[in-house]
Amino acid sequence: MTDQLDRITTSFAETTASVASIDGTGVLVQLNTNWIAKAACKGQVDLFFGLAGERPERRVRREAAARQVCASCPVLLPCREAARLNRESGFWGGENEEERAAAGYPPRSVSRRSVQAAASESRRDRESHAQAS
């Protein structure tokens, strides 16, 4: 594990064109981050990351506004891929944490019960499909 973390640190230090991450299987993944410069969300951190203790109604409004920005973004798909592979928190690539968890990519740190429930349901679905095969 330490060797993998050392490779991640070295990779990140050597280039800003790619980010190293360990996916859910422990495999080192290289992501191209050239897309970040073209992101429509640059400078709108408050829209894509809620405050601690954010009320559900405010979160719904904030994420609706973020979804509109993402809908017209030219780099929606690479952003979504990066968020999924890096298990990010917040709103990325047109998806919130629950949507990524439901797709099998829960965030590293689960902060809401709804995210935990979506991750559990996704895990059960994958297990039942594996047993059926």
C-alpha positions in Angstrom: 0.0 0.0 0.0 2.9 2.4 0.8 4.5 1.8 -2.6 1.2 2.6 -4.2 0.9 5.9 -2.2 4.5 6.7 -3.1 3.7 6.2 -6.8 0.6 8.4 -6.5 2.6 11.2 -4.8 5.3 10.9 -7.4 2.9 10.9 -10.3 1.0 13.9 -9.1 4.2 15.8 -8.5 5.6 15.0 -11.9 2.6 16.2 -14.0 -0.6 18.1 -13.7 -1.9 16.4 -16.8 -2.8 13.2 -14.9 -4.0 12.3 -11.4 -3.2 8.9 -9.8 -5.9 7.2 -7.8 -6.5 3.7 -6.4 -9.9 2.4 -7.5 -12.1 0.1 -5.5 -10.0 -2.9 -6.6 -6.7 -1.5 -5.4 -5.5 -0.9 -9.0 -3.5 2.2 -9.7 -5.5 4.3 -12.2 -4.2 7.2 -14.2 -6.7 9.9 -15.2 -6.2 12.6 -17.7 -7.1 16.0 -16.1 -6.6 18.3 -19.1 -10.4 18.6 -19.1 -10.4 20.7 -15.9 -9.4 23.8 -17.8 -12.6 23.5 -20.0 -15.0 22.9 -17.1 -18.0 25.2 -16.9 -18.0 25.1 -13.1 -14.6 26.8 -12.5 -14.9 29.2 -9.6 -18.3 28.0 -8.4 -17.2 25.8 -5.4 -20.2 26.8 -3.3 -22.6 25.4 -5.9 -20.9 22.0 -6.1 -20.0 21.4 -2.5 -22.5 22.0 0.3 -21.8 23.3 3.7 -21.6 21.0 6.7 -25.1 20.6 8.1 -26.7 21.8 4.9 -30.5 21.5 5.1 -32.1 19.1 2.6 -34.2 21.8 0.9 -31.1 24.0 0.3 -29.2 21.0 -1.0 -32.0 20.3 -3.5 -31.9 23.9 -4.8 -28.0 24.0 -4.9 -27.8 20.6 -6.8 -30.5 21.7 -9.3 -28.4 24.8 -10.1 -25.2 22.6 -10.3 -27.0 20.2 -12.6 -27.9 23.1 -15.0 -24.2 24.1 -15.2 -23.2 20.5 -15.8 -25.8 20.0 -18.5 -24.1 22.6 -20.7 -20.5 21.6 -19.8 -18.3 20.3 -22.6 -16.4 18.0 -20.2 -19.3 16.4 -18.3 -18.2 12.8 -19.0 -14.5 13.0 -18.0 -15.5 14.9 -14.9 -18.0 12.1 -14.0 -15.4 9.5 -14.7 -12.8 11.2 -12.4 -15.4 11.6 -9.6 -16.4 8.0 -9.8 -12.8 6.6 -9.9 -11.6 8.9 -7.2 -14.7 8.3 -5.1 -15.2 12.1 -4.7 -17.7 13.8 -2.5 -19.8 16.7 -3.8 -21.5 17.3 -7.1 -19.4 16.2 -10.1 -20.2 15.4 -13.7 -23.9 15.9 -13.3 -24.1 13.4 -10.4 -24.4 13.8 -6.6 -23.0 11.4 -4.1 -26.1 9.2 -4.0 -26.2 8.8 -7.7 -22.5 7.8 -7.8 -23.1 5.4 -4.9 -26.1 3.9 -6.7 -23.9 3.4 -9.8 -21.4 1.5 -7.5 -19.0 4.4 -6.8 -19.6 5.5 -3.2 -17.5 8.4 -1.8 -14.5 7.6 0.4 -16.3 9.3 3.3 -20.0 8.8 3.6 -21.6 11.8 5.2 -25.3 11.2 4.8 -27.6 8.2 5.4 -29.0 8.5 1.9 -25.5 8.0 0.4 -24.9 5.0 2.6 -28.3 3.5 1.6 -27.6 4.0 -2.1 -24.2 2.3 -1.7 -25.7 -0.6 0.2 -28.4 -1.1 -2.4 -25.8 -1.0 -5.2 -23.6 -3.6 -3.4 -26.6 -5.9 -2.9 -27.6 -5.6 -6.6 -24.0 -6.5 -7.7 -23.9 -9.5 -5.3 -27.3 -10.8 -6.5 -26.2 -10.5 -10.1 -22.9 -12.3 -9.3 -24.9 -15.2 -7.6 -27.3 -15.5 -10.5 -24.3 -15.9 -13.0 
